[in-house]
Amino acid sequence: MAGYDAEVIVVGGGPAGSVAAAALAERGRRVLLLDKARFPRHKACSEYVNAAGARLLADLGLERDLDALGAHRMEAMLIHAPGGRRFLADFAAAEPSGTALGLSRLRLDALLLERARAVGAEVREGAHVREALTEDGRVQGVEVTIAGVRETLRAPLVIGADGRHGVVARSLGLECALRWPRRTGLVAHYRGVSGLDRWGEMHVGAGCYAGLAPLEEGLVNVAFVTGSAAVANRAEPLEAFFERGLAGLPEVARKLAGAERVGRIRGVGPMAHRARRVAGDGFLLVGDAASFLDPFTGDGVYEAMRGALLAAPIADAALRVGDVSAERLASYRDVRRCAFWAKRRVAWLVQGFISTPALMDYAADRLDERGGARETLSGVLGGLRPAREALSPVFLARLLRP
Ligand SMILES: Cc1cc2nc3c(=O)[nH]c(=O)nc-3n(C[C@H](O)[C@H](O)[C@H](O)COP(=O)(O)OP(=O)(O)OC[C@H]3O[C@@H](n4cnc5c(N)ncnc54)[C@H](O)[C@@H]3O)c2cc1C
């Protein structure tokens, strides 16, 4: 360890970085976590943690903290199709005690970061990483600016958990935007939204969708997602664009009548991207830094945390034997593929449905009538049942037959 500042530098203290840092610190590794922000901080997100994510947070021992923070438990998601049809994706029916969570990222991310600190990771906030440091053909640390001073921090392993367009992937030339979907997400908090006690809602329109997720203390997260070109080329201020978009979805407009926006609108786009590789000589990528498709299926936070838990034992074993080569770390790519491939395919299928209003109407109608298919899809969307169940020809026939 001579000449190193830590055994692992984790760049980014979102869900992926905090969970990775904690899992490695718990294994006895010397971990340095760097984030450019100071926590608590807001993050543009619909702030819905799917049922698998809620279960993972409970496994991390955080259930009581989440309750103390007022996390809102959601038994289901009511999904509205463009033509007015709708169906209830009922997680509790798919698996007893299956509930999703609504909690602001202000609270959730600070909780996860504090947990990482508590189990021994050294956390530096306000530490802006400028690039990955590459020497002798492998990553050996980062260049970072802390309090206006640029410094080099060294470690044999760097974990890029710095989100979409993260600097670690970018400086290694691994960033790759997807040509489709090219959507931008706009989110804001509201107070006074009615009728959202037991579930959240998704509303699909033509070329757009909106999400409503109840959070702590009576707040509701309202998201509007539409084509990035429409957002970039708008002829009106962002607030007017956001409100006009929501007003175009009649059920959403009804729910928001009398509600009041709290705080500003946050936006991100285009959202879909991936890194060409998630592991290489001296580095791993976790969470959005590795890939992100679209928020509709609500997998982002869960996959960020799960990916971190997949990375940690591989990183730990590599550090123990003093070999952090691409070959040694390659199994991370394989375990990720195994964990996420089926849900990724489901997410792509869902993209096809939400981009084709007639197909979405057709499917919503069938799902409303067909309990078996609805239960399977609810379990899969919540991450409570294997995603491959929603890819089976039997399921697809049950869903799509007239
Ligand atoms: C509009 C929108 C809505 C979404 N809705 C949902 C949802 O409802 N449910 C869901 O599960 N997912 C949702 N997602 C996805 C979800 O937000 C991400 O998947 C999740 O945040 C990924 O976590 P992460 O830790 O990988 O990255 P992030 O949460 O992005 O964290 C990255 C961290 O890295 C830090 N960082 C970045 N660059 C640097 C740097 N150069 N130096 C130091 N630190 C740096 C940042 O400050 C940040 O704290 C949504 C995404 C968008 C855009």
The ligand as an SDF file (V2000), in Angstrom:
LIG
                    3D

 53 58  0  0  0  0  0  0  0  0999 V2000
  -35.7790   11.9900  -14.3810 C   0  0  0  0  0  0  0  0  0  0  0  0
  -35.3210   10.7200  -13.7360 C   0  0  0  0  0  0  0  0  0  0  0  0
  -36.2100    9.9940  -12.9510 C   0  0  0  0  0  0  0  0  0  0  0  0
  -35.7850    8.8120  -12.3430 C   0  0  0  0  0  0  0  0  0  0  0  0
  -36.6600    8.1350  -11.5620 N   0  0  0  0  0  0  0  0  0  0  0  0
  -36.2800    7.0070  -10.9400 C   0  0  0  0  0  0  0  0  0  0  0  0
  -37.1480    6.3220  -10.0440 C   0  0  0  0  0  0  0  0  0  0  0  0
  -38.2670    6.7590   -9.7660 O   0  0  0  0  0  0  0  0  0  0  0  0
  -36.7020    5.1810   -9.4680 N   0  0  0  0  0  0  0  0  0  0  0  0
  -35.4510    4.6930   -9.7080 C   0  0  0  0  0  0  0  0  0  0  0  0
  -35.1130    3.6440   -9.1540 O   0  0  0  0  0  0  0  0  0  0  0  0
  -34.6060    5.3340  -10.5260 N   0  0  0  0  0  0  0  0  0  0  0  0
  -34.9740    6.4750  -11.1370 C   0  0  0  0  0  0  0  0  0  0  0  0
  -34.0980    7.1410  -11.9250 N   0  0  0  0  0  0  0  0  0  0  0  0
  -32.7470    6.6140  -12.0660 C   0  0  0  0  0  0  0  0  0  0  0  0
  -31.9350    6.8730  -10.8150 C   0  0  0  0  0  0  0  0  0  0  0  0
  -31.9450    8.2410  -10.4850 O   0  0  0  0  0  0  0  0  0  0  0  0
  -30.4930    6.3930  -11.0420 C   0  0  0  0  0  0  0  0  0  0  0  0
  -30.5010    5.1250  -11.6160 O   0  0  0  0  0  0  0  0  0  0  0  0
  -29.7080    6.3750   -9.7250 C   0  0  0  0  0  0  0  0  0  0  0  0
  -29.5920    7.6640   -9.1860 O   0  0  0  0  0  0  0  0  0  0  0  0
  -28.3180    5.7870   -9.9620 C   0  0  0  0  0  0  0  0  0  0  0  0
  -27.5420    5.9110   -8.8010 O   0  0  0  0  0  0  0  0  0  0  0  0
  -25.9670    6.1270   -8.9200 P   0  0  0  0  0  0  0  0  0  0  0  0
  -25.4490    6.0530   -7.5340 O   0  0  0  0  0  0  0  0  0  0  0  0
  -25.4120    5.2430   -9.9530 O   0  0  0  0  0  0  0  0  0  0  0  0
  -25.7700    7.6000   -9.5130 O   0  0  0  0  0  0  0  0  0  0  0  0
  -26.2410    9.0030   -8.9410 P   0  0  0  0  0  0  0  0  0  0  0  0
  -27.3950    8.8610   -8.0510 O   0  0  0  0  0  0  0  0  0  0  0  0
  -26.3360    9.8940  -10.1270 O   0  0  0  0  0  0  0  0  0  0  0  0
  -25.0160    9.4930   -8.0350 O   0  0  0  0  0  0  0  0  0  0  0  0
  -23.7990    9.8980   -8.6050 C   0  0  0  0  0  0  0  0  0  0  0  0
  -23.0320   10.7150   -7.5870 C   0  0  0  0  0  0  0  0  0  0  0  0
  -21.7620   11.0110   -8.1520 O   0  0  0  0  0  0  0  0  0  0  0  0
  -21.4120   12.3320   -7.8610 C   0  0  0  0  0  0  0  0  0  0  0  0
  -20.5030   12.7890   -8.9170 N   0  0  0  0  0  0  0  0  0  0  0  0
  -20.7710   12.9220  -10.2320 C   0  0  0  0  0  0  0  0  0  0  0  0
  -19.6840   13.3470  -10.8970 N   0  0  0  0  0  0  0  0  0  0  0  0
  -18.7120   13.4800   -9.9570 C   0  0  0  0  0  0  0  0  0  0  0  0
  -17.3610   13.9130  -10.0170 C   0  0  0  0  0  0  0  0  0  0  0  0
  -16.7940   14.2890  -11.1830 N   0  0  0  0  0  0  0  0  0  0  0  0
  -16.6400   13.9640   -8.8730 N   0  0  0  0  0  0  0  0  0  0  0  0
  -17.1890   13.5910   -7.7000 C   0  0  0  0  0  0  0  0  0  0  0  0
  -18.4790   13.1900   -7.5870 N   0  0  0  0  0  0  0  0  0  0  0  0
  -19.2200   13.1320   -8.7080 C   0  0  0  0  0  0  0  0  0  0  0  0
  -22.7260   13.0920   -7.8700 C   0  0  0  0  0  0  0  0  0  0  0  0
  -22.6370   14.2740   -7.1010 O   0  0  0  0  0  0  0  0  0  0  0  0
  -23.6760   12.0550   -7.2530 C   0  0  0  0  0  0  0  0  0  0  0  0
  -23.7860   12.2150   -5.8630 O   0  0  0  0  0  0  0  0  0  0  0  0
  -34.4720    8.3320  -12.5440 C   0  0  0  0  0  0  0  0  0  0  0  0
  -33.5950    9.0540  -13.3270 C   0  0  0  0  0  0  0  0  0  0  0  0
  -33.9960   10.2420  -13.9170 C   0  0  0  0  0  0  0  0  0  0  0  0
  -33.0190   11.0060  -14.7450 C   0  0  0  0  0  0  0  0  0  0  0  0
  1  2  1  0
  2  3  1  0
  2 52  2  0
  3  4  2  0
  4  5  1  0
  4 50  1  0
  5  6  2  0
  6  7  1  0
  6 13  1  0
  7  8  2  0
  7  9  1  0
  9 10  1  0
 10 11  2  0
 10 12  1  0
 12 13  2  0
 13 14  1  0
 14 15  1  0
 14 50  1  0
 15 16  1  0
 16 17  1  0
 16 18  1  0
 18 19  1  0
 18 20  1  0
 20 21  1  0
 20 22  1  0
 22 23  1  0
 23 24  1  0
 24 25  2  0
 24 26  1  0
 24 27  1  0
 27 28  1  0
 28 29  2  0
 28 30  1  0
 28 31  1  0
 31 32  1  0
 32 33  1  0
 33 34  1  0
 33 48  1  0
 34 35  1  0
 35 36  1  0
 35 46  1  0
 36 37  1  0
 36 45  1  0
 37 38  2  0
 38 39  1  0
 39 40  1  0
 39 45  2  0
 40 41  1  0
 40 42  2  0
 42 43  1  0
 43 44  2  0
 44 45  1  0
 46 47  1  0
 46 48  1  0
 48 49  1  0
 50 51  2  0
 51 52  1  0
 52 53  1  0
M  END
$$$$
